[in-house]
Amino acid sequence: MIPLCVPVLRGNESRYLNECLTTNFVSSVGPFVDRFEREFAVATGAPLGVACVNGTAGLHLALREAGVGPGDRVLVSDFTFIASANPIIYQGAQPVLIDSEEHSWNLDPALVEQALADGVRQGRPIKAVMAVHILGQPADLAPIARACARHGAVLVEDAAEALGAGYTAAYDWSGVTLPPCAVPPVGTNGADVVRGVGTVGLVSAFSFNGNKLITTGGGGMMTTSDPAIAKHLKHISTQAKLPGVAFIHDEAGFNYRLTNLAAAMGVAQLEQVGDFLAAKARIAARYAALCQRKGWVFHPQLPGTRTSNWQPSFLVGTRRDALIEHLNKTGIGARPLWFPLARQKPFAGCTRYGGAVADRLGAEGITCPCSVNVSDADLDQVIATLESW
Ligand SMILES: Cc1ncc(COP(=O)(O)O)c(C=O)c1O
């Protein structure tokens, strides 16, 4: 089997894990957690990082910081993995599903504007917008941020799939009050990225699940530019315990900590992120060229943005399921893209703006092997199988 997307652990992972074992720092206290937070912030250009147990937990706390509570409404992409929307439910709020635009497969800014304006007109303003950078492709955040500012909504980012993606100097942020950020280091996010994803919203969350660009087995990181928010994120993700030996807690917190073991993996993986991104770009170029020959639609990239190519994906037409079956039968790990949330039981009753693009992505989208260590021979075999379909 040529797998879809598996971890590659060929750096300092075992050395750092061993260090945790020999020093007995295996749990949530230990030097790797702080180090991972610091080094991750540098890699993304975000001022501050707060580690957490997974990306879903990070999104949950992002929504809490945005003040989302029972009865509130939150805009989210209809076309995304379900974990983008579940935390809205955790907060007792209602997701409002927004279709994708064809140019990036992310939130359609025109529909965001329409839904926010409707909320204000109805006397029930939308509380927050969860902008997902799907499959590593940055969302068109400037018009979304402007609409949020106009209509009083808080912007948060689901950057779970998008470590390494960002915006170049050509991207137009006019009219947006941007939080401070550093330029991500060359070789991490690409030579011409001047703002990484996860540096625009109030809080953003990244995932280190096993299939992500870097993995800690399971893990996540929240980024923010606000020191008070970072401090509070740390506090509520660690049971909201006040400093000192006594068990005194000032609010109902969460056990959303990342372990030192996981953080050790994260530090080792982060050291290799430049190589991983280069490998993903090489793989994506092969699939993009194939799509040109076949007349298939490769995941488009917005001008002024740089994708991380996390999972290069494309639309193959209405015989998608037959193609996936054929690939799987020949030992190739291909999968469909997500059905829209509107078609998933927990979200079937949600208000939906548009939906035709999300429906098409869900019906025709496919993603194929893209592990960073996929061999040329295996990739040749995948491409040849697709080519002859
Ligand atoms: C778009 C998106 N959001 C959120 C998540 C949740 O991350 P995690 O699996 O680390 O909880 C994932 C990945 O799993 C994802 O792909």
The ligand as an SDF file (V2000), in Angstrom:
LIG
                    3D

 16 16  0  0  0  0  0  0  0  0999 V2000
   -9.3860   21.8120    9.3900 C   0  0  0  0  0  0  0  0  0  0  0  0
   -9.1290   21.1150   10.6910 C   0  0  0  0  0  0  0  0  0  0  0  0
   -9.5510   21.6840   11.8180 N   0  0  0  0  0  0  0  0  0  0  0  0
   -9.3290   21.1250   13.0140 C   0  0  0  0  0  0  0  0  0  0  0  0
   -8.6510   19.9310   13.1360 C   0  0  0  0  0  0  0  0  0  0  0  0
   -8.5240   19.3300   14.4940 C   0  0  0  0  0  0  0  0  0  0  0  0
   -7.2240   19.0570   14.8710 O   0  0  0  0  0  0  0  0  0  0  0  0
   -6.9240   17.8240   15.8790 P   0  0  0  0  0  0  0  0  0  0  0  0
   -7.1180   16.5660   15.1260 O   0  0  0  0  0  0  0  0  0  0  0  0
   -5.5150   18.0630   16.2860 O   0  0  0  0  0  0  0  0  0  0  0  0
   -7.8730   17.9730   17.0130 O   0  0  0  0  0  0  0  0  0  0  0  0
   -8.1870   19.3000   11.9760 C   0  0  0  0  0  0  0  0  0  0  0  0
   -7.4040   18.0520   11.9660 C   0  0  0  0  0  0  0  0  0  0  0  0
   -7.5100   17.0480   12.4740 O   0  0  0  0  0  0  0  0  0  0  0  0
   -8.4450   19.8820   10.7220 C   0  0  0  0  0  0  0  0  0  0  0  0
   -8.0450   19.2880    9.5970 O   0  0  0  0  0  0  0  0  0  0  0  0
  1  2  1  0
  2  3  1  0
  2 15  2  0
  3  4  2  0
  4  5  1  0
  5  6  1  0
  5 12  2  0
  6  7  1  0
  7  8  1  0
  8  9  2  0
  8 10  1  0
  8 11  1  0
 12 13  1  0
 12 15  1  0
 13 14  2  0
 15 16  1  0
M  END
$$$$
